[in-house]
Amino acid sequence: MILDLDGVIWLADEPIAGSPEAVRRLRDAGHRVLFLTNNSNPTVADLVAKLGQMGVGAEASDVATSAQAAAALVEPGDTVLVCGGPGVREALADRGVGQVDEGEPGSVQVGSVQVGSVQVGSVQVDAVVVGFHREFDYRRLTAAFRAVIRGARLIGTNDDPTYPTPDGPIPGGGSILAAVATAAGVAPVVAGKPFQPMADLVRARLGGDLGHTVLIGDRPSTDGRMARLLGVPFGLVLSGVTSAGDGPGDPTDDVAPTVVAPDLAAAVQELA
């Protein structure tokens, strides 16, 4: 079973009622559960700890993020300008990628090893990786823009325009990515749901046979299309960005949920 996090398990820091019990029910029935998120801001340890605080036990191998999918698109030894949060920096460090943090003077960092004192202008930046982070501002936009127009590849962890919170949607990682792409006049490569790098990450975690897997999420344009790319059924919950008044997706989209439910607990009950 593949479960989205934001809008399915929680809204920001608030658990969605019944979700922890639903995960336990899936596991008690013998299902492997993989948590799949487009939110690249938190580290894997942050996500594991947050799940634990909500009564859902998890290990690092149970969580797959768009930051990890994005890191797979650059090579060890490359240098990346980071326009994202701690999760992006963690994934790139695990990949052995040098990092320049949003154009500020400082050191290129590979894991915990500092390599020289540099600025973006004096270092060849191979790629810019953009993800959701609340610190985004004009200075960061300018640094990313300058690196891209000088030839760096533009990689987005995801292109979700909004992010669900208990108070309603806020601008998401896709909105930040769109600002950089618009300024630089380039089309980004997107790593997260519903694109191939994330599908490759899922298959690496779960193996090639996904025959009894269902993907449950709250956004047809990402979760539904991710399910289609993986060749698995899609369960739509209405506890996140999609509400009961919305259709299951764009009328031109052929994503058809197998299940539409108010929340994860109801979806698991229906699938049982």
N, C-alpha and C positions, 0 to 999 in steps of 0.2 A: 504494500500500500504506500502510495506517495502522497504526502500531505503538505500543502502550503502552510506557512506560519501566520503571516499577517492577514487578518481577516478570517482565519480558520481556527487557529489555536488561540490567538490573542488579538487585541486592538491596542497598539502601543504597549503599555505596561499592564493592561487589564485583561485577564483571561476571559475567554468567551465561555459562558456557562455550559457545562456538560462536556467540554472538549477533553479535559484530562481523563474523565471516565470513559469517553469514547475511544481514546488511544489505548487505554488498558483493555477495553473489550476486544479491540482488534488484536492485540498481542496475546490475550488469553485464547483467542481463536486460532492462534498459530501464524498470524501474519507478521512478516517483517515490515517495519515502518521506517520509511525514509522521509525526513523533513527537508523540503526543497524550498528555498527562499530566494527571491530576487533582491532582497535587502542586503546590500553589500557593506553596510556601515558597521555592524557589530562583528567582533571576532567570533570564531567558532566556540571558544570557551564561554564567551558572553551568552551565546544562544543556548548552549548546553546548561549553563547555570540558570538562565531564565526559565527554561523548560522545567528544570528541577524545582524551582521555586513555585511553579504552578502545578506541581504534583506529577510531572511527566519525566520519568527517568530517561536519560539519553547519554550516549557517548559521542565522541567527535565523529566517528564513522557513520553515525545516524543522521548527520546534518550535511547537506550539500548546498553551497551558496553560489550566487552569480559572481562573487569575487573570485572564487576558485575556478570557475569556468573561464573568466577573463584572464586569469594568470596563465592558464594553459595556452593562451594565444600568443604569448611572448616566450622567448627562449632564455634559458639560464645564461647570465652574462650580459643580456640586454640592459639598457638603462631606460627607466620609465618615469615620466613625470606623473605624480599621483594627484588626481583631483577627486579625492574620495576620502573615506573614513578609515578607521583602524582595521576593518575587515579586509579592505583592499591591500593595505600595507602588509598585513599578515600573510595573505595569500601569495603576494609577490615575493616576500622574504622566503617563504617555504619553497618557492620555485627557484630561488637563487638569482633573483633579478635585482639589479641596482636600482635605487630609487632617488629621485629628486622630488622634494616635497613642495609642489605648487609654486616653483619658481623662486623660493626664498634662498638667499645665500646660505650655504651649509655644506654638508658632506653627502656624497653619494653613499648609500648604505646598502649592503648586501647582507641580509640577516642581521647579525649584531656587529658586523665588521664595518668600520668607517673607512672609506677610501678617498682621501684627498679632500681639499676644500674647493668647492665649485659653485658656479651659478649656472642656470639654464643656458645663458648666452655663451658659456665657455665649454659646454658639454654637449656631445651628440646624444640627443634624446631619441630613442628608437620608437617610442609609443607614448601616448597619453592615455591613461585609464581613468575614466570618469564614473563615479558612483554616487549614490545618495549620501549627502552629508549636510548638516545644518549650518556649517561654517562657510558655505559657498558665498562668494562676494565678487565684486568687480575685479579686484586684484587677482583672484584665482582664475576668473574667466580670462583675463588678459594673459596670464602666464600660460594657460592651456592653449589659447588661441595662437600665441606666438610660436609655441613648440610645433603645433600642427602645420602652420603655414611655412615653417622651415623644413617640413618633410616628415615629421613624426606621424605614425599611424594613430588614428583616433579609435579607441576601443571603449565601448560603453558596457558596464556590467549589466544594464537592463535599460529598456526604453519605456517603462511604465510611467505615464504622465502624472499619476497621483499615488499617494500612499495613505492607507486607511488609518484613522485614529478614532477614539471614542467620540470626538467632537466633529467628526466628518473628515473628508479627504483633505490632504494638504499636497502641495507640489512634490512630486516624486523624482527619482533619479533620472527618468526620461526627460523631465523638464530641464534639469541641469545639463544633460547631454545635448538637448536640442539647442540650448544657448551657445554651447561651444561649437557645435556643428554648423549652426547658422552663421556665426561670426567668421568661421574659417572657410565656409563654403564647401564642405566635404560631407560625404555620407559615412557615418561611423559603422564599424563592425560591432554588432551587439552579441554579447556572450550568453546572457541569461535566458530565462523562459521568454518566448517559445522557440529559441534558436538552437542550431545544431551543437554548439559547444556545450550547452547545458544537457542536451540529450546524450552526448558522449560521456559526460560526467555521471549521469544517472546510470547508464549502462555499465560503466566501470565499477560503480558501487553495487549494483544489483545483479550484474551478469546479463547475459544476452537474452535469457528467457523471461519475458515479462507477462507471460500468458495469463496469470491470475491477478494481475496488478490493476488497481484503479487509482487514478489521480484525482484528488479532491482539492478544489481551490475556489476562490471567490471572483476570479476575473476571466471570463471566456476568452478575451483577446490574448491572454498569456497562458493561463492554466489550461484552458480548453484546447488551444492550438498546440501546447506542449504535449498534451495527451494524444492528440492526433499524430504529432510527429513521432511519438514513442509507440503508437499503435495500440493504445490502451483506452479503456472507457474513461469518461470524464464525469465526475460528480460536482455539480455546482452548488455552493452554499451561499446563502443570502445574508451572511453575517459580516461581510466586508464591503467592498466597493460596489457590488451589485446588490440592488435591493429588490423587493418583491414587485415593485412597479416597473422594473426594467425588463426588457426581453432577455433571452438567453445569450444574445450576442448580436453583432451587426447582421442586418437582414441579408447581406451579401456573403456572410460567412457560413461555411458548412459545418461548423462545430455544433454538434447536438448533444447536450448533456444526457447521460443515461439516467441520472438522478438529479432532481432539483429539490433542495431541502433548506429549511431556515438556518440550520447550523450543522456542525459536524456530528453532534450526537444524533440528530434526526437522520442524517445521511447514512451513518453506520447502521442505525436501526433498519432503514429501508433496504440496505445492501445485505443485511444478515440473512 
